[in-house]
Amino acid sequence: MLAPLPQGLSVTELFRGTLELAANITSLLETEIDGIGEEMSEAIGLLLAERREVLAKACKGKPELLLEAMDTASEDNVTPLTAQA
């Protein structure tokens, strides 16, 4: 389930903000971590940008939210098996 958009923010603005944040995180990683590949730094940058709200809450004293977000994400990716007759 998708979270509601912040008031006054369009989908385009939200997407643009996420991409800009991801690009800046990618640049930071490539500058600070020797030997990190472009593909890996982009994947990490996008992951952190997409989860910025839960990361902000985790940084403000609720680190357990990161694990809860992981549990929710893995539940969303599971397809139940059904018996075939």
DOFIMI-328452 format. One record per residue (C-alpha): y, z, x; residue number from 1; residue in three letters. Coordinates in steps of 0.02 Angstrom, whole numbers, plus 32768, in hexadecimal, padded with zeros to 4 digits. Example, Ala and Ser with C-alpha at 12.3 -4.5 7.8 and 13.67 -1.06 7.14 Angstrom:
DOFIMI-328452
<pt><py>7F1F</py><pz>8186</pz><px>8267</px><k>1</k><r>ALA</r></pt>
<pt><py>7FCB</py><pz>8165</pz><px>82AC</px><k>2</k><r>SER</r></pt>
end
This chain:
DOFIMI-328452
<pt><py>8000</py><pz>8000</pz><px>8000</px><k>1</k><r>MET</r></pt>
<pt><py>80AB</py><pz>7FD1</pz><px>8043</px><k>2</k><r>LEU</r></pt>
<pt><py>8137</py><pz>804F</pz><px>804E</px><k>3</k><r>ALA</r></pt>
<pt><py>81D2</py><pz>802A</pz><px>7FE6</px><k>4</k><r>PRO</r></pt>
<pt><py>8263</py><pz>7FD7</pz><px>8041</px><k>5</k><r>LEU</r></pt>
<pt><py>82F1</py><pz>8049</pz><px>8076</px><k>6</k><r>PRO</r></pt>
<pt><py>8382</py><pz>803B</pz><px>7FFB</px><k>7</k><r>GLN</r></pt>
<pt><py>83F3</py><pz>7FA7</pz><px>801D</px><k>8</k><r>GLY</r></pt>
<pt><py>837D</py><pz>7F57</pz><px>809C</px><k>9</k><r>LEU</r></pt>
<pt><py>832F</py><pz>7EAD</pz><px>807F</px><k>10</k><r>SER</r></pt>
<pt><py>8283</py><pz>7E7A</pz><px>80BA</px><k>11</k><r>VAL</r></pt>
<pt><py>82D4</py><pz>7E01</pz><px>8135</px><k>12</k><r>THR</r></pt>
<pt><py>8342</py><pz>7E8A</pz><px>817F</px><k>13</k><r>GLU</r></pt>
<pt><py>82AE</py><pz>7F01</pz><px>818D</px><k>14</k><r>LEU</r></pt>
<pt><py>8243</py><pz>7E7B</pz><px>81E1</px><k>15</k><r>PHE</r></pt>
<pt><py>82D0</py><pz>7E49</pz><px>8257</px><k>16</k><r>ARG</r></pt>
<pt><py>82EA</py><pz>7F00</pz><px>8287</px><k>17</k><r>GLY</r></pt>
<pt><py>8231</py><pz>7F17</pz><px>82A8</px><k>18</k><r>THR</r></pt>
<pt><py>822A</py><pz>7E7C</pz><px>8316</px><k>19</k><r>LEU</r></pt>
<pt><py>82C5</py><pz>7EAF</pz><px>8376</px><k>20</k><r>GLU</r></pt>
<pt><py>827F</py><pz>7F5D</pz><px>8395</px><k>21</k><r>LEU</r></pt>
<pt><py>81D7</py><pz>7F13</pz><px>83C9</px><k>22</k><r>ALA</r></pt>
<pt><py>822D</py><pz>7E9E</pz><px>8444</px><k>23</k><r>ALA</r></pt>
<pt><py>8291</py><pz>7F2C</pz><px>8490</px><k>24</k><r>ASN</r></pt>
<pt><py>81F6</py><pz>7F9A</pz><px>84A1</px><k>25</k><r>ILE</r></pt>
<pt><py>819B</py><pz>7F07</pz><px>84F1</px><k>26</k><r>THR</r></pt>
<pt><py>8228</py><pz>7EF2</pz><px>8570</px><k>27</k><r>SER</r></pt>
<pt><py>8225</py><pz>7FAC</pz><px>8596</px><k>28</k><r>LEU</r></pt>
<pt><py>8169</py><pz>7FAB</pz><px>85B3</px><k>29</k><r>LEU</r></pt>
<pt><py>8171</py><pz>7F12</pz><px>8624</px><k>30</k><r>GLU</r></pt>
<pt><py>81FD</py><pz>7F61</pz><px>8689</px><k>31</k><r>THR</r></pt>
<pt><py>81B0</py><pz>800E</pz><px>8699</px><k>32</k><r>GLU</r></pt>
<pt><py>80F5</py><pz>7FE9</pz><px>86AB</px><k>33</k><r>ILE</r></pt>
<pt><py>80C1</py><pz>7F81</pz><px>8740</px><k>34</k><r>ASP</r></pt>
<pt><py>8038</py><pz>7F05</pz><px>871B</px><k>35</k><r>GLY</r></pt>
<pt><py>803E</py><pz>7F0D</pz><px>865D</px><k>36</k><r>ILE</r></pt>
<pt><py>801F</py><pz>7E62</pz><px>8614</px><k>37</k><r>GLY</r></pt>
<pt><py>8094</py><pz>7E0D</pz><px>859B</px><k>38</k><r>GLU</r></pt>
<pt><py>8010</py><pz>7E06</pz><px>8511</px><k>39</k><r>GLU</r></pt>
<pt><py>7FE9</py><pz>7EC0</pz><px>8520</px><k>40</k><r>MET</r></pt>
<pt><py>80A0</py><pz>7EF5</pz><px>8527</px><k>41</k><r>SER</r></pt>
<pt><py>80C7</py><pz>7E8A</pz><px>848D</px><k>42</k><r>GLU</r></pt>
<pt><py>8035</py><pz>7ED6</pz><px>842D</px><k>43</k><r>ALA</r></pt>
<pt><py>806C</py><pz>7F87</pz><px>8459</px><k>44</k><r>ILE</r></pt>
<pt><py>8122</py><pz>7F60</pz><px>8431</px><k>45</k><r>GLY</r></pt>
<pt><py>80F5</py><pz>7F1B</pz><px>8386</px><k>46</k><r>LEU</r></pt>
<pt><py>8080</py><pz>7FAD</pz><px>8360</px><k>47</k><r>LEU</r></pt>
<pt><py>8106</py><pz>802E</pz><px>838B</px><k>48</k><r>LEU</r></pt>
<pt><py>818D</py><pz>7FD0</pz><px>832B</px><k>49</k><r>ALA</r></pt>
<pt><py>811F</py><pz>7FC2</pz><px>8290</px><k>50</k><r>GLU</r></pt>
<pt><py>80F9</py><pz>807C</pz><px>8296</px><k>51</k><r>ARG</r></pt>
<pt><py>81A7</py><pz>80B6</pz><px>82C7</px><k>52</k><r>ARG</r></pt>
<pt><py>81BB</py><pz>812C</pz><px>8233</px><k>53</k><r>GLU</r></pt>
<pt><py>811D</py><pz>818E</pz><px>8256</px><k>54</k><r>VAL</r></pt>
<pt><py>8145</py><pz>818D</pz><px>8311</px><k>55</k><r>LEU</r></pt>
<pt><py>81F1</py><pz>81D6</pz><px>82EE</px><k>56</k><r>ALA</r></pt>
<pt><py>81A4</py><pz>8261</pz><px>8285</px><k>57</k><r>LYS</r></pt>
<pt><py>8121</py><pz>8281</pz><px>830C</px><k>58</k><r>ALA</r></pt>
<pt><py>81AA</py><pz>8291</pz><px>838F</px><k>59</k><r>CYS</r></pt>
<pt><py>8205</py><pz>830E</pz><px>8321</px><k>60</k><r>LYS</r></pt>
<pt><py>8175</py><pz>838A</pz><px>8324</px><k>61</k><r>GLY</r></pt>
<pt><py>80EB</py><pz>8341</pz><px>82B8</px><k>62</k><r>LYS</r></pt>
<pt><py>8076</py><pz>82EB</pz><px>8335</px><k>63</k><r>PRO</r></pt>
<pt><py>7FE2</py><pz>82F9</pz><px>82BE</px><k>64</k><r>GLU</r></pt>
<pt><py>8032</py><pz>826F</pz><px>8255</px><k>65</k><r>LEU</r></pt>
<pt><py>7FFD</py><pz>81F0</pz><px>82D9</px><k>66</k><r>LEU</r></pt>
<pt><py>7F46</py><pz>821B</pz><px>82BE</px><k>67</k><r>LEU</r></pt>
<pt><py>7F5B</py><pz>8218</pz><px>8201</px><k>68</k><r>GLU</r></pt>
<pt><py>7FA8</py><pz>816A</pz><px>820F</px><k>69</k><r>ALA</r></pt>
<pt><py>7F13</py><pz>8132</pz><px>8277</px><k>70</k><r>MET</r></pt>
<pt><py>7E99</py><pz>8176</pz><px>81F5</px><k>71</k><r>ASP</r></pt>
<pt><py>7EF5</py><pz>811C</pz><px>8169</px><k>72</k><r>THR</r></pt>
<pt><py>7EFB</py><pz>8079</pz><px>81CB</px><k>73</k><r>ALA</r></pt>
<pt><py>7E41</py><pz>807D</pz><px>81F1</px><k>74</k><r>SER</r></pt>
<pt><py>7E18</py><pz>80A3</pz><px>813A</px><k>75</k><r>GLU</r></pt>
<pt><py>7E80</py><pz>800B</pz><px>8107</px><k>76</k><r>ASP</r></pt>
<pt><py>7E1B</py><pz>7F9D</pz><px>817D</px><k>77</k><r>ASN</r></pt>
<pt><py>7D70</py><pz>7FD0</pz><px>813D</px><k>78</k><r>VAL</r></pt>
<pt><py>7D16</py><pz>7F5E</pz><px>80C4</px><k>79</k><r>THR</r></pt>
<pt><py>7C89</py><pz>7FB7</pz><px>8067</px><k>80</k><r>PRO</r></pt>
<pt><py>7BDE</py><pz>7F68</pz><px>8073</px><k>81</k><r>LEU</r></pt>
<pt><py>7B87</py><pz>7F3F</pz><px>7FD2</px><k>82</k><r>THR</r></pt>
<pt><py>7ACE</py><pz>7F2C</pz><px>7FB6</px><k>83</k><r>ALA</r></pt>
<pt><py>7A94</py><pz>7E7D</pz><px>7F8E</px><k>84</k><r>GLN</r></pt>
<pt><py>7A02</py><pz>7E64</pz><px>7F1A</px><k>85</k><r>ALA</r></pt>
end
